[in-house]
Amino acid sequence: MAFFDLPLEELRRYQPAVSEPADFDAFWAVTLEQAEQFPLDARFEAVDFGLRTVKTYDVTFNGYGGQPVKGWLLLPAYAEQPLPLVVEYVGYGGGRGFPTEWLLWSSAGFAQLVMDTRGQGSVWRQGDTPDVAEGSSPHSPGFMTLGVLSPQTYYYRRVFVDAVRAVQAGRSFPLVDAGRGAV
């Protein structure tokens, strides 16, 4: 059971006294510009997992700092025209796992890209993308505080760049309609 320090009604009304840093938009604009200095180099290798109704591709693309990020792309086997894309990010502690764990969207007629979250996948689903951290400092176990002393070295800066690049990678696949999608 969750424990809260305020009653539910107060939580619903709560407005923290935190404001967005003045350089927030500039920070992310520069970060994404830096990401574009590396070619996306999205690669899609067909793999056979014995699924008759779904085509599966092992995906690799360049994420933050040009570091390779893994994923899966799943499509309905009958797909001949570009499909809308669903990009899915795995929750804390989980990795991309196996394609058989991600059949919902492709079974419903969508293309689906599942991004492997760097450094994760040891808790409840296998991961295949290491986190090559730069200048990280000591932190508590887990990822929330990894590199937290500086926005430049914070773990989630790398993850969010990977997430943007995952959308770009998915949109680059020929059977994906780059104009229709969801994350």
C-alpha positions as a Markdown table, in Angstrom:
| # | Residue | x | y | z |
|---|---|---|---|---|
| 1 | Met | 0.0 | 0.0 | 0.0 |
| 2 | Ala | 1.3 | 3.5 | -0.9 |
| 3 | Phe | 1.9 | 6.0 | 1.9 |
| 4 | Phe | 1.4 | 9.7 | 1.3 |
| 5 | Asp | 2.3 | 12.7 | 3.4 |
| 6 | Leu | -0.9 | 14.6 | 2.5 |
| 7 | Pro | -4.6 | 13.6 | 2.3 |
| 8 | Leu | -5.9 | 12.7 | -1.2 |
| 9 | Glu | -7.9 | 16.0 | -1.6 |
| 10 | Glu | -4.8 | 18.1 | -0.7 |
| 11 | Leu | -2.7 | 16.0 | -3.1 |
| 12 | Arg | -5.1 | 16.8 | -5.9 |
| 13 | Arg | -4.8 | 20.5 | -5.3 |
| 14 | Tyr | -1.1 | 20.6 | -4.5 |
| 15 | Gln | 1.1 | 22.9 | -6.6 |
| 16 | Pro | 4.8 | 22.7 | -5.9 |
| 17 | Ala | 6.9 | 25.8 | -5.5 |
| 18 | Val | 9.2 | 24.7 | -8.3 |
| 19 | Ser | 9.7 | 26.5 | -11.5 |
| 20 | Glu | 11.2 | 25.5 | -14.8 |
| 21 | Pro | 14.9 | 26.6 | -15.0 |
| 22 | Ala | 15.4 | 29.5 | -17.4 |
| 23 | Asp | 17.7 | 27.5 | -19.6 |
| 24 | Phe | 15.4 | 24.4 | -19.8 |
| 25 | Asp | 14.4 | 24.7 | -23.5 |
| 26 | Ala | 17.9 | 25.8 | -24.5 |
| 27 | Phe | 19.4 | 22.8 | -22.7 |
| 28 | Trp | 17.2 | 20.3 | -24.6 |
| 29 | Ala | 17.6 | 22.1 | -27.9 |
| 30 | Val | 21.4 | 21.8 | -27.6 |
| 31 | Thr | 21.2 | 18.2 | -26.3 |
| 32 | Leu | 19.1 | 17.2 | -29.3 |
| 33 | Glu | 21.3 | 19.1 | -31.7 |
| 34 | Gln | 24.3 | 17.2 | -30.3 |
| 35 | Ala | 22.4 | 13.9 | -30.9 |
| 36 | Glu | 22.0 | 14.9 | -34.6 |
| 37 | Gln | 25.8 | 15.0 | -35.0 |
| 38 | Phe | 25.7 | 11.2 | -35.0 |
| 39 | Pro | 24.0 | 9.4 | -37.9 |
| 40 | Leu | 20.9 | 7.5 | -36.8 |
| 41 | Asp | 22.1 | 4.5 | -38.7 |
| 42 | Ala | 18.9 | 2.5 | -38.0 |
| 43 | Arg | 19.4 | -1.2 | -38.8 |
| 44 | Phe | 16.5 | -3.7 | -39.0 |
| 45 | Glu | 17.5 | -7.4 | -39.0 |
| 46 | Ala | 14.7 | -9.8 | -39.7 |
| 47 | Val | 14.5 | -12.5 | -37.0 |
| 48 | Asp | 12.4 | -15.6 | -36.9 |
| 49 | Phe | 10.7 | -16.3 | -33.6 |
| 50 | Gly | 8.2 | -18.7 | -35.1 |
| 51 | Leu | 5.4 | -16.2 | -35.2 |
| 52 | Arg | 3.1 | -16.7 | -38.2 |
| 53 | Thr | 1.1 | -13.5 | -37.9 |
| 54 | Val | 3.9 | -11.1 | -36.9 |
| 55 | Lys | 7.1 | -10.0 | -38.7 |
| 56 | Thr | 9.9 | -9.3 | -36.2 |
| 57 | Tyr | 13.0 | -7.2 | -36.6 |
| 58 | Asp | 16.0 | -6.8 | -34.2 |
| 59 | Val | 16.6 | -3.0 | -34.3 |
| 60 | Thr | 19.8 | -1.2 | -33.6 |
| 61 | Phe | 20.1 | 2.6 | -33.9 |
| 62 | Asn | 22.5 | 5.3 | -32.6 |
| 63 | Gly | 21.2 | 7.0 | -29.5 |
| 64 | Tyr | 22.9 | 9.4 | -27.1 |
| 65 | Gly | 26.5 | 10.1 | -28.0 |
| 66 | Gly | 26.2 | 7.7 | -31.0 |
| 67 | Gln | 26.0 | 4.8 | -28.6 |
| 68 | Pro | 24.0 | 1.8 | -30.0 |
| 69 | Val | 20.5 | 1.2 | -28.6 |
| 70 | Lys | 18.6 | -2.0 | -29.2 |
| 71 | Gly | 14.9 | -2.6 | -29.8 |
| 72 | Trp | 12.3 | -4.7 | -31.5 |
| 73 | Leu | 10.1 | -3.7 | -34.5 |
| 74 | Leu | 7.0 | -5.9 | -34.9 |
| 75 | Leu | 4.6 | -5.6 | -37.8 |
| 76 | Pro | 1.6 | -7.6 | -38.9 |
| 77 | Ala | 2.9 | -10.3 | -41.3 |
| 78 | Tyr | 0.4 | -9.2 | -44.0 |
| 79 | Ala | 1.6 | -5.6 | -44.0 |
| 80 | Glu | 2.1 | -4.2 | -47.5 |
| 81 | Gln | 1.3 | -0.5 | -47.0 |
| 82 | Pro | 2.9 | 1.8 | -44.4 |
| 83 | Leu | 1.3 | 1.4 | -41.0 |
| 84 | Pro | 0.9 | 3.8 | -38.0 |
| 85 | Leu | 3.7 | 3.4 | -35.5 |
| 86 | Val | 3.5 | 2.8 | -31.8 |
| 87 | Val | 6.7 | 3.4 | -29.9 |
| 88 | Glu | 6.9 | 1.8 | -26.5 |
| 89 | Tyr | 9.4 | 2.4 | -23.7 |
| 90 | Val | 10.0 | -0.2 | -21.1 |
| 91 | Gly | 9.4 | 0.7 | -17.4 |
| 92 | Tyr | 12.0 | 1.0 | -14.7 |
| 93 | Gly | 14.1 | -2.1 | -14.3 |
| 94 | Gly | 12.9 | -3.8 | -17.5 |
| 95 | Gly | 14.6 | -4.4 | -20.8 |
| 96 | Arg | 13.2 | -5.1 | -24.2 |
| 97 | Gly | 12.8 | -8.8 | -23.4 |
| 98 | Phe | 11.6 | -11.1 | -26.2 |
| 99 | Pro | 9.3 | -10.3 | -29.2 |
| 100 | Thr | 6.7 | -12.7 | -27.9 |
| 101 | Glu | 6.1 | -10.3 | -25.0 |
| 102 | Trp | 5.1 | -7.5 | -27.3 |
| 103 | Leu | 2.4 | -8.8 | -29.6 |
| 104 | Leu | -0.6 | -6.6 | -28.8 |
| 105 | Trp | 0.0 | -3.6 | -31.2 |
| 106 | Ser | 1.2 | -5.6 | -34.2 |
| 107 | Ser | -1.8 | -8.0 | -33.7 |
| 108 | Ala | -4.1 | -4.9 | -33.8 |
| 109 | Gly | -2.6 | -3.8 | -37.2 |
| 110 | Phe | 0.1 | -1.3 | -36.1 |
| 111 | Ala | 3.9 | -1.2 | -36.4 |
| 112 | Gln | 5.4 | -1.3 | -33.0 |
| 113 | Leu | 8.9 | -0.3 | -31.9 |
| 114 | Val | 10.0 | -1.3 | -28.4 |
| 115 | Met | 13.0 | 0.6 | -27.2 |
| 116 | Asp | 15.4 | -1.2 | -24.9 |
| 117 | Thr | 16.2 | 1.2 | -22.0 |
| 118 | Arg | 20.0 | 1.6 | -21.6 |
| 119 | Gly | 21.5 | -0.2 | -18.6 |
| 120 | Gln | 18.3 | -1.7 | -17.5 |
| 121 | Gly | 16.7 | -5.1 | -17.9 |
| 122 | Ser | 18.0 | -7.0 | -14.9 |
| 123 | Val | 14.9 | -6.8 | -12.7 |
| 124 | Trp | 11.9 | -8.2 | -14.6 |
| 125 | Arg | 12.7 | -8.3 | -18.4 |
| 126 | Gln | 16.0 | -8.9 | -20.2 |
| 127 | Gly | 17.8 | -5.9 | -21.6 |
| 128 | Asp | 20.5 | -5.7 | -24.3 |
| 129 | Thr | 21.7 | -2.0 | -24.2 |
| 130 | Pro | 24.5 | -1.1 | -21.9 |
| 131 | Asp | 24.7 | 2.4 | -20.4 |
| 132 | Val | 28.1 | 3.9 | -21.2 |
| 133 | Ala | 28.1 | 6.7 | -18.6 |
| 134 | Glu | 30.3 | 9.7 | -18.9 |
| 135 | Gly | 31.5 | 11.5 | -15.7 |
| 136 | Ser | 29.0 | 9.8 | -13.4 |
| 137 | Ser | 29.4 | 10.2 | -9.7 |
| 138 | Pro | 28.6 | 7.9 | -6.8 |
| 139 | His | 24.9 | 7.3 | -6.5 |
| 140 | Ser | 22.3 | 5.2 | -4.7 |
| 141 | Pro | 21.6 | 1.8 | -6.2 |
| 142 | Gly | 19.4 | 2.2 | -9.3 |
| 143 | Phe | 19.3 | 4.8 | -12.0 |
| 144 | Met | 17.3 | 7.8 | -10.5 |
| 145 | Thr | 20.4 | 9.4 | -9.0 |
| 146 | Leu | 23.0 | 8.3 | -11.6 |
| 147 | Gly | 24.9 | 11.5 | -12.7 |
| 148 | Val | 22.3 | 13.7 | -10.9 |
| 149 | Leu | 24.9 | 16.3 | -9.8 |
| 150 | Ser | 24.9 | 17.8 | -13.3 |
| 151 | Pro | 22.3 | 18.0 | -16.1 |
| 152 | Gln | 25.1 | 17.1 | -18.5 |
| 153 | Thr | 25.8 | 13.7 | -16.9 |
| 154 | Tyr | 22.4 | 12.8 | -15.6 |
| 155 | Tyr | 21.3 | 9.3 | -16.7 |
| 156 | Tyr | 17.9 | 10.4 | -17.9 |
| 157 | Arg | 19.4 | 12.9 | -20.3 |
| 158 | Arg | 20.8 | 9.9 | -22.2 |
| 159 | Val | 17.6 | 7.9 | -21.9 |
| 160 | Phe | 15.4 | 10.8 | -23.3 |
| 161 | Val | 17.8 | 11.3 | -26.2 |
| 162 | Asp | 17.5 | 7.6 | -26.9 |
| 163 | Ala | 13.7 | 7.9 | -26.8 |
| 164 | Val | 13.7 | 10.7 | -29.4 |
| 165 | Arg | 16.0 | 8.7 | -31.6 |
| 166 | Ala | 13.8 | 5.6 | -31.3 |
| 167 | Val | 10.9 | 7.5 | -32.8 |
| 168 | Gln | 13.2 | 8.6 | -35.6 |
| 169 | Ala | 14.4 | 5.0 | -36.2 |
| 170 | Gly | 10.8 | 3.7 | -36.3 |
| 171 | Arg | 9.7 | 6.4 | -38.7 |
| 172 | Ser | 12.6 | 5.5 | -41.0 |
| 173 | Phe | 11.3 | 1.9 | -41.7 |
| 174 | Pro | 9.7 | 1.6 | -45.1 |
| 175 | Leu | 6.5 | 0.0 | -43.8 |
| 176 | Val | 5.9 | 2.8 | -41.3 |
| 177 | Asp | 3.8 | 5.8 | -42.0 |
| 178 | Ala | 6.0 | 8.5 | -40.5 |
| 179 | Gly | 3.1 | 10.9 | -40.2 |
| 180 | Arg | 1.0 | 8.6 | -38.0 |
| 181 | Gly | 2.1 | 7.4 | -34.6 |
| 182 | Ala | 1.9 | 7.4 | -30.9 |
| 183 | Val | 4.4 | 7.0 | -28.0 |
